[in-house]
Amino acid sequence: MGAGAGTAELEEHLRGFWRGRELEPVVWEDGAGLDRLPDFAAYRVAQGPGRGWNHATVGASARGGLEFVLMAPTASGDHAETLATVAHFNSFEEHRVGVGSVLHLGRPWAKGSRMEHLLVSPPHPFGPLLEQAPGGVRYLWLMPVHTAEAQVVLAEGLEVFEELLEAEGVDVLDVDRPPVV
């Protein structure tokens, strides 16, 4: 791995973070585009009964030092495809993402959603124990956002947007949540 951690170490990191819960590998229909990340894998783990799923990457950090996590109300393979798309995009030096980046998917992030953007953020719901992985690898959270919210992040910054989210008490698992702006 480019950042110093192998896939086994990253899988162990996820298992340790979600100790006592099953870490399931996720396959999706089209694995195209992962030739740049041959050890890439996506996993999911239940948040708890009826509380949604966490989806996470292993192997994305081979190029760029970042891994990604996405929270979702369902265990759909579509979320693994989204993670693979972001990992592939980030594997090109000219397209590297970081905290505060906004990615346009060109489609809703989930069925029934109007949000077509992902905000790259520190993994606030999980904290530094997930974020800081072996070998200097960093996990970042991909949070679905509306177009107007993406514009706020780009114009006014991540902190301003995070304050709006907190003030509104946004449910990040609601695929059709109303925008905060």
Stockholm file with secondary structure:
# STOCKHOLM 1.0

chainA/1-181         MGAGAGTAELEEHLRGFWRGRELEPVVWEDGAGLDRLPDFAAYRVAQGPGRGWNHATVGASARGGLEFVLMAPTASGDHAETLATVAHFNSFEEHRVGVGSVLHLGRPWAKGSRMEHLLVSPPHPFGPLLEQAPGGVRYLWLMPVHTAEAQVVLAEGLEVFEELLEAEGVDVLDVDRPPVV
#=GR chainA/1-181 SS CTTSCCHHHHHHHHHHHTTTSCCEEECCSCCTTGGGCTTCEEEEEECSTTSCEEEEEESGGGTTSEEEEEEESSCCHHHHHHHHHHHHHHTSGGGCCCTTCEEECSSCSSTTCCCCEEEEECCTTTCHHHHBCGGGCEEEEEEEECHHHHHHHHHHCHHHHHHHHHHHTCCTTCTTCCCCC
#=GC SS_cons         CTTSCCHHHHHHHHHHHTTTSCCEEECCSCCTTGGGCTTCEEEEEECSTTSCEEEEEESGGGTTSEEEEEEESSCCHHHHHHHHHHHHHHTSGGGCCCTTCEEECSSCSSTTCCCCEEEEECCTTTCHHHHBCGGGCEEEEEEEECHHHHHHHHHHCHHHHHHHHHHHTCCTTCTTCCCCC
//
